[in-house]
Amino acid sequence: MARPDAKTTMTQLSDTQALILRSAAARLEHLALPLPDRLRGGAAGKVVRALLAKGFLEEVDADMHKDAPVWRESGDGHGVTLVATGAGLAAIGIDSEDALTAPAGATEAATDAPAPDTRT
């Protein structure tokens, strides 16, 4: 009996939904914003609502002190942003523990050492 390939066992996502989740997996704190440039207005709302309904994105309070991107404003004047969930990362085949949790090359403390010379 043939084994199903990974694409047929993974959740069916549109190309745009998969792009949003892959981008979030690569960002600090799994932020889904900004959305792809080509996704605007009603189309953006439709895609985001579908991902929220599936539990692949969740709305969280935007950290305004860190200039977090804002998806919408809540009724009480606070900003709300979008974050990929563990289920959303799993839907694209990424273990949430393997996803980025800090920017590449980030360290605990800044250094006074000059950057290495690179040839261009």
N, C-alpha and C positions, 0 to 999 in steps of 0.2 A: 504494500500500500504506500502511495506517495505521501511524503510529508508536505503540509502546506508551507509555502514560503512566508517569510516575515511580513511581507506587504499584505497578504490576505488575512493574517492573524491580528495585525494592528488595526486600531480604530480607523475608520474611513474619515479622512480629512480632506477638505479642499486644499489646493495648492496654497491659497492665501492663508488659511487657518494654520497649515503646517509651517509656513514662513513666519507667521507671528510667534508661534510656539518655539521654533528654532532660534529666532532672534532673542526671545525672552530667556531661553536657556543660556545664551552667551552673555547676558547682561548681569551686572551686579544686582543681587536681590531678585532676579528673575522678572524684572520689569518688562511688561509687554509694550510699553510706550517708548519711543514713538512708533506708531504704526507705519507700514510701508507708505511711501509718498503717493502711490497710485490709489490708495484707499482713502476716500473722503466721504463726508456727509452721511447720507442714508446707507450707503454700502458699508461704511465702517461700522455703523450701528448694528446692521444686520449680522455681520461677521462676528462682532464682539458679543452680541446677545446669544448667538449660537454657541460660542465657546463658554460663555457664562452658564448657559443652560446645561451643558455637558459636564460642568464642573472642572473645565480645563483652565479657566481663568477665574480669578476672584477679585472683587473690588475691595481695596483697603485704603485707609486714610493716607493721603499723600503727605510725605514729610516735607513741609514747606521750607524748613531750615536747610534742607539738602537740595532744594530746587527740584524736587521730584516732579516729573511730568504729570499733568492733571488731565484725567479723562473727562470728568464732569465735576460740578460743584454739588455738594449735598445740600439739603434743605437748610442746614444750620450754618452755611457759609464756608464749610471746610472743603478742601479739595479731595477728590477720590482718584486713585490711580488703579491700574490693572496689573496683576501679578499672575504669572503662570503657577499653577498648582502642581503637586506631585503627580496627580493624574494626567495633567496636561503634558508634563515632561514624559511620562510613561507612554502617552499616546504617540509620541514621536520616537520612541525607543531609547529614551535617555533616563537612566536611573537618577533620581533627584540628588543623590549623594555625589554623583559624577559631574553634575552641572556646575558651572562657575559660581563661586560664592564671593569672589573678590576679583578685581580687575587683574588681568595678566601682568605679572611683574610687580604687583603691589607688595610692599613690605610693611612691617609694623612701624618703623620709624624712618624719617627722612635721613638722608646721608649728605654730608658736605663734600663728598668725593665727586670730582668732575665725571661727567659721562665719558665712557670710552670713545676714542676716536674711531670713526667708521669711514671707510672709503665709499664714495658714491660714484 
